[in-house]
């Protein structure tokens, strides 16, 4: 028994129907959207406007209609045909990668400097903390009570030990 499509799949199918109908109207030159009455170029944005579907939805869930669009227009993305074009493309890629490498090296140096500074600061705080603990321990150390002989004063104001 075939399973019933869930709500997400039903919505996707309805969107596909709307896109196909709008695509056919645009191909035949009979658009219904007011902006397309005076002329239009067949693009994904035009298709989205005509069908009432967001472009992002078309790009993420309906790639097949984009392929159909490119097939009609004669795919605007030209494949690299000559080795010289490919070589130029690769040289451009190398330049871009070298720039990115220089940027990453300088960023790495900056991060290394920040790490060293943070380590030095942490070490300084550890030493300071150790000094404070030593001072606290000294201050809390019990002071022995000494049993020195007390001086007593006699009634005639003479000191006796």
MDAnalysis code that builds the backbone (N, CA, C; Angstrom):
import MDAnalysis as mda
import numpy as np

u = mda.Universe.empty(483, n_residues=161, atom_resindex=np.repeat(np.arange(161), 3), trajectory=True)
u.add_TopologyAttr("name", ["N", "CA", "C"] * 161)
u.add_TopologyAttr("resid", np.arange(1, 162))
u.add_TopologyAttr("resname", ["UNK", "UNK", "UNK", "UNK", "UNK", "UNK", "UNK", "UNK", "UNK", "UNK", "UNK", "UNK", "UNK", "UNK", "UNK", "UNK", "UNK", "UNK", "UNK", "UNK", "UNK", "UNK", "UNK", "UNK", "UNK", "UNK", "UNK", "UNK", "UNK", "UNK", "UNK", "UNK", "UNK", "UNK", "UNK", "UNK", "UNK", "UNK", "UNK", "UNK", "UNK", "UNK", "UNK", "UNK", "UNK", "UNK", "UNK", "UNK", "UNK", "UNK", "UNK", "UNK", "UNK", "UNK", "UNK", "UNK", "UNK", "UNK", "UNK", "UNK", "UNK", "UNK", "UNK", "UNK", "UNK", "UNK", "UNK", "UNK", "UNK", "UNK", "UNK", "UNK", "UNK", "UNK", "UNK", "UNK", "UNK", "UNK", "UNK", "UNK", "UNK", "UNK", "UNK", "UNK", "UNK", "UNK", "UNK", "UNK", "UNK", "UNK", "UNK", "UNK", "UNK", "UNK", "UNK", "UNK", "UNK", "UNK", "UNK", "UNK", "UNK", "UNK", "UNK", "UNK", "UNK", "UNK", "UNK", "UNK", "UNK", "UNK", "UNK", "UNK", "UNK", "UNK", "UNK", "UNK", "UNK", "UNK", "UNK", "UNK", "UNK", "UNK", "UNK", "UNK", "UNK", "UNK", "UNK", "UNK", "UNK", "UNK", "UNK", "UNK", "UNK", "UNK", "UNK", "UNK", "UNK", "UNK", "UNK", "UNK", "UNK", "UNK", "UNK", "UNK", "UNK", "UNK", "UNK", "UNK", "UNK", "UNK", "UNK", "UNK", "UNK", "UNK", "UNK", "UNK", "UNK", "UNK", "UNK", "UNK", "UNK"])
u.atoms.positions = np.array([
    [0.843, -1.168, 0.000],
    [0.000, 0.000, 0.000],
    [0.896, 1.242, 0.000],
    [0.739, 2.135, -0.968],
    [1.588, 3.325, -1.018],
    [1.293, 4.224, 0.175],
    [2.359, 4.781, 0.697],
    [2.175, 5.638, 1.871],
    [1.769, 7.034, 1.439],
    [0.974, 7.647, 2.270],
    [0.462, 8.982, 1.995],
    [1.580, 10.001, 2.249],
    [1.793, 10.952, 1.328],
    [2.866, 11.927, 1.544],
    [2.544, 12.822, 2.737],
    [3.588, 13.173, 3.488],
    [3.373, 14.044, 4.643],
    [3.142, 15.482, 4.180],
    [2.891, 16.370, 5.141],
    [2.541, 17.760, 4.804],
    [3.688, 18.465, 4.077],
    [4.914, 18.174, 4.499],
    [6.067, 18.809, 3.851],
    [6.154, 18.400, 2.381],
    [5.971, 17.123, 2.133],
    [6.046, 16.632, 0.747],
    [4.883, 17.179, -0.091],
    [3.692, 17.278, 0.496],
    [2.554, 17.854, -0.229],
    [2.820, 19.311, -0.596],
    [3.362, 20.053, 0.362],
    [3.671, 21.460, 0.092],
    [4.731, 21.575, -1.002],
    [5.709, 20.683, -0.982],
    [6.759, 20.698, -2.012],
    [6.170, 20.391, -3.387],
    [5.262, 19.458, -3.437],
    [4.619, 19.118, -4.714],
    [3.768, 20.268, -5.228],
    [3.040, 20.936, -4.333],
    [2.230, 22.090, -4.745],
    [3.121, 23.215, -5.271],
    [4.244, 23.424, -4.624],
    [5.188, 24.447, -5.081],
    [5.732, 24.079, -6.455],
    [6.026, 22.793, -6.662],
    [6.541, 22.344, -7.957],
    [5.498, 22.586, -9.050],
    [4.234, 22.349, -8.755],
    [3.167, 22.591, -9.733],
    [3.099, 24.077, -10.067],
    [3.160, 24.937, -9.038],
    [3.124, 26.388, -9.279],
    [4.316, 26.835, -10.121],
    [5.490, 26.286, -9.820],
    [6.686, 26.656, -10.584],
    [6.582, 26.204, -12.039],
    [6.093, 24.995, -12.256],
    [5.956, 24.488, -13.631],
    [4.958, 25.324, -14.429],
    [3.835, 25.698, -13.786],
    [2.836, 26.509, -14.490],
    [3.402, 27.882, -14.831],
    [4.115, 28.500, -13.892],
    [4.713, 29.811, -14.152],
    [5.787, 29.705, -15.222],
    [6.556, 28.639, -15.190],
    [7.609, 28.432, -16.187],
    [7.016, 28.320, -17.587],
    [5.933, 27.585, -17.708],
    [5.264, 27.446, -19.010],
    [4.703, 28.782, -19.486],
    [4.100, 29.541, -18.588],
    [3.560, 30.854, -18.975],
    [4.678, 31.778, -19.469],
    [5.796, 31.764, -18.769],
    [6.909, 32.619, -19.179],
    [7.504, 32.167, -20.510],
    [7.598, 30.850, -20.715],
    [8.128, 30.336, -21.989],
    [7.231, 30.710, -23.158],
    [5.922, 30.683, -22.924],
    [4.971, 30.999, -24.001],
    [4.810, 32.501, -24.193],
    [5.326, 33.304, -23.240],
    [5.203, 34.756, -23.365],
    [3.884, 35.282, -22.865],
    [3.224, 34.579, -21.962],
    [1.929, 35.008, -21.417],
    [2.006, 35.134, -19.895],
    [2.846, 35.999, -19.362],
    [2.937, 36.108, -17.905],
    [1.705, 36.803, -17.329],
    [1.402, 36.519, -16.070],
    [0.266, 37.154, -15.411],
    [0.712, 38.219, -14.411],
    [1.945, 38.208, -14.023],
    [2.433, 39.199, -13.066],
    [2.521, 40.563, -13.754],
    [2.038, 41.634, -13.090],
    [2.004, 42.958, -13.734],
    [3.379, 43.490, -14.133],
    [4.418, 43.154, -13.391],
    [5.751, 43.637, -13.753],
    [6.280, 43.001, -15.031],
    [5.728, 41.865, -15.403],
    [6.218, 41.155, -16.580],
    [5.411, 41.466, -17.846],
    [4.397, 42.301, -17.730],
    [3.548, 42.607, -18.883],
    [4.303, 43.397, -19.946],
    [5.245, 44.233, -19.529],
    [5.975, 45.073, -20.491],
    [7.245, 44.408, -20.998],
    [7.536, 43.224, -20.565],
    [8.734, 42.515, -21.000],
    [9.497, 41.979, -19.791],
    [10.299, 40.966, -20.031],
    [11.030, 40.342, -18.943],
    [12.166, 39.511, -19.526],
    [13.102, 39.202, -18.670],
    [14.178, 38.280, -19.001],
    [13.934, 37.025, -18.178],
    [14.088, 35.899, -18.812],
    [13.812, 34.633, -18.138],
    [14.952, 34.318, -17.171],
    [14.702, 34.597, -15.895],
    [15.674, 34.326, -14.830],
    [14.964, 33.650, -13.662],
    [15.745, 33.240, -12.686],
    [15.167, 32.622, -11.494],
    [14.312, 33.647, -10.748],
    [14.762, 34.890, -10.699],
    [13.994, 35.940, -10.014],
    [12.653, 36.158, -10.708],
    [12.665, 36.163, -12.033],
    [11.415, 36.333, -12.787],
    [10.482, 35.163, -12.528],
    [11.042, 33.957, -12.543],
    [10.242, 32.758, -12.284],
    [9.660, 32.802, -10.866],
    [10.468, 33.234, -9.910],
    [9.990, 33.317, -8.525],
    [8.855, 34.330, -8.408],
    [9.017, 35.477, -9.044],
    [7.987, 36.514, -8.982],
    [6.704, 36.024, -9.658],
    [6.823, 35.387, -10.791],
    [5.656, 34.913, -11.545],
    [4.911, 33.813, -10.774],
    [5.659, 32.929, -10.096],
    [5.014, 31.812, -9.411],
    [4.613, 32.149, -7.971],
    [5.196, 33.225, -7.424],
    [4.907, 33.569, -6.037],
    [5.670, 32.697, -5.056],
    [6.793, 32.172, -5.478],
    [7.628, 31.310, -4.645],
    [8.942, 32.037, -4.386],
    [9.466, 31.922, -3.196],
    [10.727, 32.588, -2.858],
    [11.881, 31.991, -3.654],
    [12.819, 32.857, -4.037],
    [13.985, 32.374, -4.788],
    [14.770, 31.349, -3.992],
    [14.905, 31.579, -2.685],
    [15.654, 30.650, -1.851],
    [15.040, 29.253, -1.907],
    [13.720, 29.184, -1.934],
    [13.034, 27.899, -2.039],
    [13.367, 27.218, -3.357],
    [13.406, 27.997, -4.416],
    [13.736, 27.429, -5.727],
    [15.163, 26.888, -5.710],
    [16.103, 27.686, -5.171],
    [17.500, 27.260, -5.163],
    [17.743, 26.056, -4.265],
    [17.032, 25.948, -3.155],
    [17.296, 24.840, -2.237],
    [16.496, 23.582, -2.528],
    [15.232, 23.720, -2.945],
    [14.380, 22.533, -3.079],
    [13.989, 22.172, -4.510],
    [14.207, 23.060, -5.459],
    [13.720, 22.813, -6.819],
    [14.815, 23.091, -7.848],
    [15.950, 22.437, -7.692],
    [17.081, 22.642, -8.601],
    [16.744, 22.182, -10.021],
    [15.828, 21.244, -10.171],
    [15.485, 20.735, -11.496],
    [14.913, 21.830, -12.396],
    [14.136, 22.732, -11.837],
    [13.557, 23.806, -12.645],
    [14.646, 24.785, -13.073],
    [15.666, 24.962, -12.227],
    [16.796, 25.811, -12.615],
    [17.560, 25.161, -13.762],
    [17.712, 23.849, -13.705],
    [18.369, 23.143, -14.812],
    [17.576, 23.313, -16.104],
    [16.253, 23.232, -16.026],
    [15.416, 23.456, -17.203],
    [15.593, 24.878, -17.735],
    [15.662, 25.825, -16.838],
    [15.851, 27.219, -17.222],
    [17.178, 27.409, -17.947],
    [18.232, 26.819, -17.421],
    [19.543, 26.918, -18.070],
    [19.559, 26.203, -19.421],
    [18.835, 25.111, -19.507],
    [18.784, 24.382, -20.770],
    [18.118, 25.227, -21.858],
    [17.071, 25.967, -21.509],
    [16.374, 26.819, -22.481],
    [17.252, 27.997, -22.882],
    [17.916, 28.588, -21.922],
    [18.712, 29.773, -22.198],
    [20.054, 29.451, -22.831],
    [20.446, 28.203, -22.858],
    [21.773, 27.875, -23.325],
    [22.736, 28.240, -22.210],
    [22.890, 27.392, -21.264],
    [23.592, 27.588, -19.994],
    [24.559, 28.763, -20.011],
    [24.261, 29.811, -19.220],
    [25.108, 30.985, -19.220],
    [26.492, 30.744, -18.607],
    [26.647, 29.673, -17.874],
    [27.953, 29.344, -17.318],
    [28.725, 28.567, -18.375],
    [29.733, 29.232, -18.950],
    [30.490, 28.599, -20.025],
    [31.540, 27.662, -19.444],
    [31.639, 26.480, -19.986],
    [32.726, 25.614, -19.547],
    [34.043, 26.136, -20.130],
    [35.126, 25.913, -19.420],
    [36.431, 26.337, -19.907],
    [36.791, 25.444, -21.088],
    [37.058, 26.062, -22.230],
    [37.253, 25.267, -23.437],
    [38.712, 25.124, -23.820],
    [39.531, 26.105, -23.533],
    [40.928, 26.001, -23.957],
    [41.830, 25.841, -22.750],
    [42.995, 25.293, -22.987],
    [43.945, 25.103, -21.906],
    [44.455, 26.450, -21.405],
    [44.506, 27.461, -22.274],
    [44.964, 28.784, -21.854],
    [43.967, 29.410, -20.866],
    [42.670, 29.223, -21.140],
    [41.661, 29.723, -20.210],
    [41.781, 29.022, -18.852],
    [41.994, 27.720, -18.910],
    [42.151, 26.949, -17.679],
    [43.397, 27.399, -16.927],
    [44.482, 27.645, -17.667],
    [45.721, 28.101, -17.058],
    [45.539, 29.469, -16.396],
    [44.860, 30.375, -17.080],
    [44.590, 31.693, -16.510],
    [43.728, 31.593, -15.251],
    [42.756, 30.713, -15.312],
    [41.897, 30.509, -14.144],
    [42.704, 29.992, -12.964],
    [43.613, 29.038, -13.220],
    [44.432, 28.481, -12.153],
    [45.420, 29.505, -11.595],
    [45.980, 30.369, -12.480],
    [46.875, 31.424, -12.010],
    [46.121, 32.391, -11.088],
    [44.911, 32.722, -11.449],
    [44.096, 33.579, -10.591],
    [43.825, 32.919, -9.254],
    [43.562, 31.621, -9.292],
    [43.323, 30.875, -8.063],
    [44.577, 30.852, -7.192],
    [45.740, 30.696, -7.818],
    [47.006, 30.699, -7.074],
    [47.231, 32.049, -6.404],
    [46.977, 33.140, -7.139],
    [47.131, 34.476, -6.548],
    [46.206, 34.648, -5.345],
    [44.976, 34.215, -5.501],
    [44.015, 34.320, -4.404],
    [44.474, 33.506, -3.199],
    [44.972, 32.315, -3.450],
    [45.415, 31.457, -2.351],
    [46.652, 32.027, -1.662],
    [47.553, 32.647, -2.419],
    [48.739, 33.264, -1.813],
    [48.334, 34.434, -0.929],
    [47.386, 35.224, -1.371],
    [46.897, 36.334, -0.545],
    [46.270, 35.794, 0.736],
    [45.484, 34.749, 0.598],
    [44.847, 34.140, 1.762],
    [45.901, 33.561, 2.702],
    [46.954, 32.967, 2.140],
    [48.027, 32.414, 2.956],
    [48.734, 33.524, 3.738],
    [49.021, 34.662, 3.073],
    [49.662, 35.782, 3.767],
    [48.768, 36.304, 4.891],
    [47.480, 36.375, 4.626],
    [46.549, 36.837, 5.646],
    [46.537, 35.876, 6.835],
    [46.529, 34.579, 6.552],
    [46.502, 33.591, 7.626],
    [47.799, 33.587, 8.427],
    [48.944, 33.806, 7.749],
    [50.228, 33.846, 8.452],
    [50.253, 35.026, 9.420],
    [49.807, 36.197, 8.948],
    [49.812, 37.352, 9.843],
    [48.798, 37.181, 10.974],
    [47.661, 36.580, 10.689],
    [46.683, 36.321, 11.743],
    [47.247, 35.331, 12.759],
    [47.967, 34.310, 12.264],
    [48.584, 33.324, 13.145],
    [49.630, 33.980, 14.037],
    [50.450, 34.893, 13.463],
    [51.462, 35.586, 14.257],
    [50.800, 36.434, 15.336],
    [49.730, 37.098, 14.985],
    [49.006, 37.913, 15.961],
    [48.451, 37.043, 17.091],
    [47.871, 35.912, 16.731],
    [47.316, 35.018, 17.754],
    [48.414, 34.425, 18.634],
    [49.564, 34.114, 18.039],
    [50.680, 33.596, 18.817],
    [51.159, 34.649, 19.815],
    [51.286, 35.899, 19.367],
    [51.704, 36.982, 20.250],
    [50.703, 37.155, 21.405],
    [49.403, 37.090, 21.083],
    [48.392, 37.219, 22.126],
    [48.479, 36.062, 23.125],
    [48.759, 34.849, 22.629],
    [48.876, 33.688, 23.509],
    [50.081, 33.838, 24.429],
    [51.212, 34.292, 23.892],
    [52.404, 34.479, 24.715],
    [52.177, 35.556, 25.777],
    [51.520, 36.629, 25.386],
    [51.214, 37.696, 26.338],
    [50.285, 37.178, 27.435],
    [49.304, 36.399, 27.060],
    [48.367, 35.850, 28.046],
    [49.081, 34.885, 28.994],
    [50.000, 34.073, 28.479],
    [50.750, 33.152, 29.328],
    [51.624, 33.920, 30.314],
    [52.294, 34.978, 29.841],
    [53.133, 35.788, 30.725],
    [52.280, 36.442, 31.813],
    [51.130, 36.935, 31.425],
    [50.221, 37.563, 32.390],
    [49.747, 36.539, 33.417],
    [49.420, 35.345, 32.972],
    [48.973, 34.296, 33.895],
    [50.100, 33.922, 34.851],
    [51.334, 33.829, 34.344],
    [52.479, 33.503, 35.199],
    [52.695, 34.604, 36.245],
    [52.572, 35.874, 35.822],
    [52.721, 37.000, 36.741],
    [51.650, 36.934, 37.833],
    [50.417, 36.603, 37.445],
    [49.335, 36.492, 38.427],
    [49.572, 35.321, 39.384],
    [50.145, 34.235, 38.885],
    [50.437, 33.093, 39.763],
    [51.484, 33.473, 40.812],
    [52.535, 34.190, 40.379],
    [53.566, 34.620, 41.334],
    [52.977, 35.565, 42.377],
    [52.153, 36.499, 41.915],
    [51.520, 37.454, 42.830],
    [50.616, 36.720, 43.824],
    [49.867, 35.747, 43.329],
    [48.990, 34.958, 44.192],
    [49.813, 34.195, 45.224],
    [50.944, 33.634, 44.819],
    [51.791, 32.898, 45.755],
    [52.318, 33.839, 46.851],
    [52.730, 35.069, 46.486],
    [53.191, 36.044, 47.484],
    [52.072, 36.384, 48.458],
    [50.859, 36.607, 47.930],
    [49.731, 36.946, 48.797],
    [49.405, 35.811, 49.759],
    [49.478, 34.583, 49.289],
    [49.201, 33.429, 50.151],
    [50.261, 33.333, 51.241],
    [51.522, 33.572, 50.878],
    [52.600, 33.525, 51.877],
    [52.388, 34.611, 52.924],
    [52.011, 35.809, 52.505],
    [51.750, 36.893, 53.463],
    [50.570, 36.544, 54.371],
    [49.529, 35.953, 53.793],
    [48.369, 35.552, 54.596],
    [48.758, 34.508, 55.622],
    [49.545, 33.524, 55.175],
    [49.958, 32.467, 56.101],
    [50.807, 33.043, 57.235],
    [51.669, 34.015, 56.906],
    [52.493, 34.652, 57.941],
    [51.605, 35.414, 58.918],
    [50.619, 36.107, 58.402],
    [49.742, 36.887, 59.254],
    [48.868, 35.999, 60.133],
    [48.516, 34.829, 59.674],
    [47.644, 33.937, 60.438],
    [48.417, 32.992, 61.364],
    [49.734, 33.010, 61.264],
    [50.540, 32.116, 62.087],
    [50.349, 32.495, 63.552],
    [50.234, 31.501, 64.403],
    [50.015, 31.751, 65.832],
    [51.279, 32.345, 66.438],
    [51.101, 33.348, 67.245],
    [52.222, 33.980, 67.924],
    [52.312, 33.363, 69.313],
    [53.462, 32.784, 69.644],
    [53.560, 32.150, 70.963],
    [53.522, 33.196, 72.072],
    [52.803, 32.865, 73.086],
    [52.741, 33.768, 74.239],
    [53.989, 33.531, 75.073],
    [54.758, 34.555, 75.365],
    [55.983, 34.406, 76.143],
    [55.665, 34.555, 77.611],
    [56.437, 33.882, 78.458],
    [56.231, 33.950, 79.908],
    [57.345, 34.763, 80.527],
    [57.451, 35.972, 80.165],
    [58.457, 36.842, 80.746],
    [57.991, 37.216, 82.147],
    [58.952, 37.478, 82.982],
    [58.616, 37.890, 84.340],
    [57.966, 39.253, 84.293],
    [56.919, 39.351, 85.025],
    [56.206, 40.616, 85.031],
    [56.854, 41.561, 86.033],
    [56.844, 42.764, 85.695],
    [57.350, 43.766, 86.628],
    [56.212, 44.147, 87.556],
    [56.522, 44.206, 88.705],
    [55.518, 44.632, 89.674],
    [55.996, 45.922, 90.336],
    [55.080, 46.728, 90.631],
    [55.409, 48.013, 91.251],
    [54.978, 47.919, 92.724],
    [55.909, 48.203, 93.573],
    [55.593, 48.161, 94.993],
    [54.981, 49.478, 95.423],
    [54.365, 49.466, 96.562],
    [53.747, 50.686, 97.003],
    [54.716, 51.861, 97.161],
    [55.948, 51.593, 97.329],
    [56.886, 52.715, 97.452],
    [57.464, 53.096, 96.113],
    [56.815, 52.739, 95.000],
    [57.178, 53.059, 93.607],
    [58.552, 52.549, 93.199],
    [58.926, 51.443, 93.752],
    [60.178, 50.817, 93.351],
    [59.831, 49.581, 92.536],
    [60.564, 49.423, 91.489],
    [60.292, 48.320, 90.588],
    [61.038, 47.093, 91.087],
    [60.340, 45.954, 91.132],
    [60.941, 44.696, 91.498],
    [60.726, 43.702, 90.389],
    [61.711, 42.845, 90.263],
    [61.552, 41.786, 89.261],
    [61.114, 40.519, 89.879],
])
